[in-house]
Amino acid sequence: MPARMIPPMLPPEIRRDPKRSGETAVYDLLAEDPMLTGATVFYSCEWVGLDGGLLRDGEADFVIAHPQIGFLVLEVKGGRVQRRVADGKWTTKNRDNEVFEIENPVRQAMKSKKIILNALKERWPGNAPWLSARHGVILPHCSRPANVAHMGAAAPLEIFAFREDLPNLGARLLQMMVWKPDGERETLGGLGPAGIAMLEDFYGRDIDFTPRLSSVIDECEAAIERLTETQYRYLDFLGITKRALIQGGAGTGKTVLAAEKARRAARADRRVLMLCFNRPLLVQLRTELEGSPASVATFHEFCARMCLEKGIDLNSERMACEEQHFWSVRLPELLTDIGLDIPPEQYDDLIIDEGQDFKSAWVEALRLFLDPEGSLYVFRDDFQNIYRGDDAAAAVQAEPLELTENVRNTQAIFRAGSVFRQGREQTCLGPEGAPVSWVPCNKDQTLRIVERELGRLLTADDIAPGDIAVLCGCGAEMSVLRKAPTLAGRHWTPADEPAEDRIIVDSIMRFKGLDRPVVILCEIEEIDAEVAYVGLTRAKSHLIVIGDEATVDRLGRNDAAKAALI
């Protein structure tokens, strides 16, 4: 396994700092390099010590500590670095071609090495053993110089790593650690467990680098956003395909692809109709496609609009049959009749998201509003068929394209949801993320425990209210949460009225197709496997599951405990 990193994760503010782009790139490479197995990598090691008889302070960008080899102090300099022969000055040029003078990186690394070595010797219990100490410089944006003579005697090429070394950076750093100048007969002196522990005391314990949950979530969200955009390649692959059935599990990017398909088609001046089943998902899609000429509606909203344009009295139709029959059968029948006559609207592209909720007769009716040369794209996950739609896929008349990469959830959340999913195996590309939080409580304590968890998220963890959704397994109108005007002192809102300053409180079923960085599940004692799968996969970065002992065990607490022991 790769090296142990201290800190184990870089805070978002460091990653966002353009001056640290070189350091963050090196950090990521070191974190994944198997050649550094057994080593501990310390990042941003500050020190105060005597240098030249004077008390000075400084910082080492990286310290690579190995129990058998010793330690290596590294200075990283980003940009295009140069060393002037005339005066020995070092400069760096940024992407805007601005030139800045920088401190000699070799001297910086050497100074830090001496300070750290002296500190280890002074604090070593008893007589300190021989310790191998090396220093080096990484120039991640620079190529190896053609004329090495200009590096100078104090800067041999052996203590440098360049752009060409990055693919095998761990191996290059090990070479630095064992390199000996010509004629030197030094033997290697490892730090051993005691030396590693001492460095941890210096840099891994006294300064707490542990990021707040909000920082962990920010980093996870950034990684998920980058991964999600890679799914656009499927649309590029489909090209001008006129019939497409795209299916995949929760988190594979179906809704993102559906919205992007609508966006691209509308930009090409095509008449676009995008439909879904749930109103909360409709609200999100309209927000994402704001400014686009694409028409976005729920299926039943579109049916009603066509009926009104044809002058059909929907109130009379609705009173003439049972409620469920009206929405499931009669309204689609009216749409079919309109389509068989002269449709008031016709489209070049019909895009259906959450297609598993649609019945095949509905899709057949919708095809009557599609230009004969138009395209039909249906996105679906049959294991989220909680509204019991029948096989709408048959109406598409296309072989399905399977999405098998989860790009929305962290690894921890993906594992929790996968327990309840059947079908083709999926892989998760997201970061590991925070572990799922399983919170057992009695039913009569649900409201109090939800408020406690919300209070912690909003205050100690600094999570924005709009990034949190509290979802219940029962109907939203039946939830104990809806009886409270506020939760943890904050106002809440239903899923179809999202606001940045309000927590979403709604049912799992109404939230299908949506997500939030943080999700709390509660009132879930009666949910079946399909609803559990939907609920567990709504969280992108952090998931909290609240229920009685039997329920949290059934939904995966025991599986999570087993995984933690592997």
N, C-alpha and C positions, 0 to 999 in steps of 0.2 A: 504494500500500500504506500501511497505518497507520504511526504513529510508531514509532520504535525505543524500546523500554522498557528502562530500567536501574533495578532489576534486571529481567531478562526474565520472571521468574515470582515471585510472592509466596510466601514460605514458609508452610506450613500454620499455624504458630503465630501469624502475623500475621492470617491470615484468621479464625482462631478467636477473636481478641481482640475482645470486643464494643465496646471503646472505639475500635477502628479500623474499625468497620463502614462509616462514611462514607468513609474513605480508600480502603478496598478497593473500594467501589462506584465511586468516581471512577477508580481505577486501571483497573478493567475497562472502563469507558466510554472512557477515553483510549486503551487498547490496541487498540480496535477502530474508532476514529473515522478515516475516510479523510480528513477535513479537515486532519488533522495530518501528512499526508504530508511527509516531508523533515525533520520535527522530531525531536528527541530528548527524551524525558521521563524525568527523574530523580525517583525517589521517596525520601523520607526523607533529606534532605540535611543532615547535621550540620555545624556550623561553630563556629569559635572566632575571635573578632576583637575589635577595639576598638569600643566603642559608648559615646559620651558621654565619651571619655577613659578608660574602664575596660575591662579585659579581660573579655569575657563569652562564654558559649557559648549555642548555640541550635540550632534545627532548622527547616528549611523542609519542609513536607509534600511539595510538588512544585515542580520547576523545569522549565518548558517552554522549551527552547532551540531557536532557529531560525536557520539560517545567514544568512537575508536580513532577518529582522525584529528579532532581538534575543532577549531572554529575559524570561520572566514568572515571578515567584515567587508561589506559591499557598499559602494557608492553608485547610484544610478543617475545618469544625466541624460535627459531627453532632448529632442531637437537635434539639429545638425551641429555637432561639436567640433571645434578646431582648437589647435594649440599653436600659437604664434612662436616661431623660432627666435625672432628678434628680442622679445622681452619675456618669453616663457609664459605669457598670459593665455588663459583658456577662455573661449567664448562659445556661445550657443546661439543658433539662429532658429526662430520659431517659424510656424507655417505662414506668417505674414511677412517673412523675410526681415524681421526685426532682430538685431544682433545685441546680445547682452553679455557682459563680462561675468564669468562665474569663478568660484573658488576652485583651485587645483583639486580635482577629484581624487587623485592619487594621494595627495597630502592629507585630504580630509579622511580618507579611509585608513591611512596609516596612523593618523592621530587617534581616531576612534579605537583602532586595534590596540594601541598601547594603553589607553585609558582603561579599556575593558580587561585587558590582560593583567594590569596592575591591580585592578579591583578584585579580580578572581584570586590572585596570589595573597592579597591582604586579608581576604575573608575566608580563605581555605582553612578548614580545621586541621591543625597540626602543620607539618611541612608540606607545602604545595608541590605536587609532582611536576615533571616537565610537561608543558602544554604547548601544542603546536598552534600557532596563531598566524594567519595569513590575511592579506588585504587585497582587494581587487576592485575593478571598475566595470560597470555594464553600460554600454552605449547602445540602447535598443534601436535607435533610429539611424545609426551610422554603420557604414560598411568598413571592413578591415582595410587600413591604409596601405597603399601600394609601396610607400617609402617608409619602412619601419624605423629607419635611422632617426627620423624626426621625433620619435617618441621620447628619446632621452634615456640616459642610463638609469634614472630613478623610476622609469616607467616601462619596464620590459613588456613586450607583447603578451607574455605568458600570464600577466595579471589582468588582461582585458578580455571582455566578451562583447561581440558585436552582433549586428542584425543577423549575420549568417549563422551565429551560434544558437539563436533562440529556439529552433526546433529541437535541439538537444542540449538545452541550457543546463540541466542537472548534471550531465556528464562533463560539461565544460567546467562547472564550478568544482566538481570533484578533482579535476585536473589541477585547478588552481590550488586546492587544499593540499595536494601532495607534491606540488612543484617545489624544486629546490634550486636556488641560484647555482651557477657553475662553481664547483669546488666546495660547496657546503655539504657537510656530512651529518646534518641534523636528522635525528630519528623522530618518527611521528609520536606525538603524545596526545592521546585522546582525553576528552573531558570526563568520560565515565558518567554514571548517573548523578554523582555528586555535583559535577561541574554543570551539567544540564539543569539540575534543580536550582543551582545558584544563579544561573542566568535567568531562570524563570522568576526567582525572587527579585532580580533586578528589573526585569522587563515584562514579566507575564503575570505578576501578582500585585505588585505595588500600584501599578496603573491599571485600572479596570477598563479594558477595551470592549467589554461585552455590550453589543448594541441593544438598544431598546427594541421592543417588539415592532414599533413603528418603523425603525430603520431596517429591520429584517424584512418586513413586509414591503417596504419601498424597493429594496433590492430584488425581492422575489417578483414584484410587479414589473420591474424594468426587464428582468429576464423573460418573463412570460410575454410581455409586449413584443420583445424581439422575436421570440419563437413564433408567436401568432402570425406575424407578418410573413414568415417563411411559408405559410400555408397557401399564399397567393399563387405559388407555383402550380398548384392543381388547376387553377383557372387558366393559366398559361398553357398547361398540357391539354386541356379540353379544347382550347382554341375556339373554332367556329362550330363545335358540336351542337346540334339542335335539340337533342334529347339526352338528358343526363340525370341519373339517379345517384346522388352522393350520400353515402351513409357512413356513420361512424359513431363511436361512443361519446359520452359526455366529455367535453373539453377538447375535442379534436378540431374545433374551429369551424363548424358547419355554419353557424349564424354569421360569423365574420366573413366567410366565403360568400354566403348568400347576399349580404349587404354589398360586398365588393363587386359581385357580379352585377347587381342592380346599378351600382355607381358607374361601372365601366360602360354598360349598355346605354345608360342615360346620357353619358358624355358623348356617345356616338350618335346622338339624336334619334335614338330608338324609343318607341313608346313602351314603357316598362310598367308592369303591374307586379308588385311584391306583396305576398299574403302570408299571414301566420294565423294562429288560432287564439292565443291569449292576448288580452288587451295590454297587460304590463309589457310584454315583449314588443307589441306594436309601438308603444310609447318610446322604447329604446331605439327601435329601428327608425322611427321618424326623426329622432334626435340625431342619429348617425347619418341619415341621408338628408339632413336639413340643407336646403339650398339646391337639392337635386330635383329635376322635374319628374322623377320616378313617382308613381302613385303607390302608396303604402297603406294597407288596410288589413283588418282581420277578415277572415272569409265571410262571416255573417254580416259584417259591416258593408262589404262589397255587394253581397246579395241584396241587402236592404236598399243600398244606393241605386242599384239597377232597377229594383221594383218601383222606387219612388219616381225615377225618371220615366218609367212606363205608366205611371199613374195607378199602380196597384195599391189597394187599401190594405196595408199590412195589419192594422188593428183588427179588421174583420177576419182576415186569414188566421190571425193568432188566436182569436176567440173561438174559432171553429174546430180547434183540435187541442190535444194535450200539449203542454209547454215543451216537453222533451221532443215530441213528434214534430212540432213546428220547427224547431231549430235544426234538428237532425235530418228531417225528411222533407217537410213541406216547403220551407224556404229554399233549399237547393232545387226542388222541383220547379218552383217559380223561376229560378235562375235559368234552368234548362229551357223552359218555355220561351223565355226572353231571347236566349242564345239561338234557338231554332228559328225564331222569327227574324227580326233585324236588330242585332245587338247595338245598343246606343254607344258602345265604346269597343274598340278593338286594339289589340296590343301586339307588339313585335316580340316581346319577351315576357314570359310568365315565370315568376320565381316563387317557390313555396318553401318556407322554412318551417321546421317542426312538422314535416310531412306525415309522420306517423299518426298525427291527430286527425288527418283528413281521410274521409271515406273515398273509395274509388269513384262512386257516383258524383261526388263533389268535383273531383278532378276532371271527370268527363264533361261536366257542365262548364267548367272553366275553360276547357279547350275550345268551346264554341266562341269564346271571346278572343281567341288567339289567331293571328294572321296565319294562313296556310303555310307560309314560309317562315313563321316565327319559331322561337326556341322555348322549350319547357325544361326548367331545372327544378328538381325536387330534392331537398335536403332532409334527412330523417335519421332517427335512431329508434329502432323498433323496441328496444328495451325501455324506452321512456314513453311507451304507449299507454299512459295512465288514463286517457280519455276513451280508450277502446275503439280507435278508428280501425277500419278494415284495411285490406291490402291496396292502398292507393298507389303503391309502386307499380302494380300491373298496368295502370293507365299511362305510365310514362313510356313503356315499351323500350326499355334500354337496360343493358347489363349494368349492375351497380358498380360504382367506383368506391372502394373501401378506404376510409381514412383510419389509419391504425396508430397514429402518433398523437398522444395527448399533449397539448401545448398550453393548456389553461391552468392546470392544477399543479401544486407542488407534489413531490414524490409522496409525502406523508398522506396528503388528502387523496391522491390517486389510489394508494394502497387501500385506504378505508373504503372507497367507492367500489373498487374492483371485486370485493368480496361478494357483491350483489349483482354483478354483471355477468351475463352469459354471452356466448358467441365468440367471434374471432379475437385472438389475444391482441392486446394493445401494449404499447410501450409509452412511458412517460418521459418527456424530454426536459421537464421543468426542474428547478432547484429542489433540494431536499426540504427546505422550509422548516418551520416550527412543528413539533409533534402535535397531533390531534389531541385536544383536551377533552377527556371523558369525565363528566361531572355527575355523579349519582345523587339523586335527591328524591324525596317523597313528592307525590303529585301536588299536595297542598302547599309545598314550598316552592313551586315552579316560579311564580312571580318574583319572590324574594331572591332566588338564586340568579335568575336572569338579570335582575337589577344589579346584583353584586358583580356579576361578570361584566356587564356594561359599564359600571362605574370604574372598574379596573382598566378596561380598554380605553375609555375616554379620558382618564386622568393619568394614571401611572404609565400606560402604554402610549398615550398621545395619539390615539387613532381618531381620525375625523368622523363625525357622525354619519356623513353620507357614504362612508366606506363600509358601513356595517348593516347587515340585514339579519333580523330575528325572524325565523320561519317556524311555523307550527305545523304539526302533522294533521291537525283537525282543520275544519273549515275556518277561514279567517274570522268570520262573524261569531264563531263559537269560542274563540280563544279567550282565555283569561287576560291576555295581554291587551286586547282591544278595549277592555273595561277601564284601563288606566289611562288618564289623559296624557301623562308623561311617564317615561321610564328612565330611572337614574337621573331625574331632573331634566331630561331632554324630551322635546316633542318628537313624536313619531309620525310616519306617513305611510300610506299603502304603496304597493309596488308600482302602481300606475300613476303615481304623483310624486316621483322622486325629487328630492331637494338636497343640496350639498350640506345643509345644516340640520338635517333630520335623519333619524334612524328609520330604516324600512322595517315595518312589521306586517307580515302577510303570511299566507299559507305556502307550503312547499309546492302544491299543485299550481297555484297562480304564478309562482316564481320560476316555473320551468322555462328553460331557454335563457334565463338571466344569470348573473353572477355578481358577487361583490368580493372585495379583498378579504373581508372577515364575515363569517356567517355563524350564527348561533342557532342550533336546532333545539326545539323543545316540544312538549306535548306530543310525543312520538311513540307512545306506548302501543298504539293500535295500528301503526303503518305497516304495509306489506313490503316485500322486497323491492318492487319497482319504485314505490314512493321513497323508500330508504335510499335507493341508488340515486334518484333525482336530488334528494335533499343533501346527501353527503357530498355531492359533486358541485354544489352551487358556490362553495368557497374557493377562491383562487389561492390565497396565501395562508389563511389561518381558519381553523374549524373548531368550534366548541359544541359538544353534544351533551345535552342535559336530559336526564330521564331517570326512571327508577333503576335499581341495581340490575334487574333482569333485562331491561331494555338496553342499557349501555353495554352489557355483556353480549346480547344478541346482535347488536349493531356493530360490534367489533372491538370492544375494549380488550378482550382476551387475545384477539389476533394481534393487536398493536403491542401488547405486552410480550407476546411470543417473538414478534419481529425484533423488538428491542434487545432480546437476548441472543439473537443470531449474530 
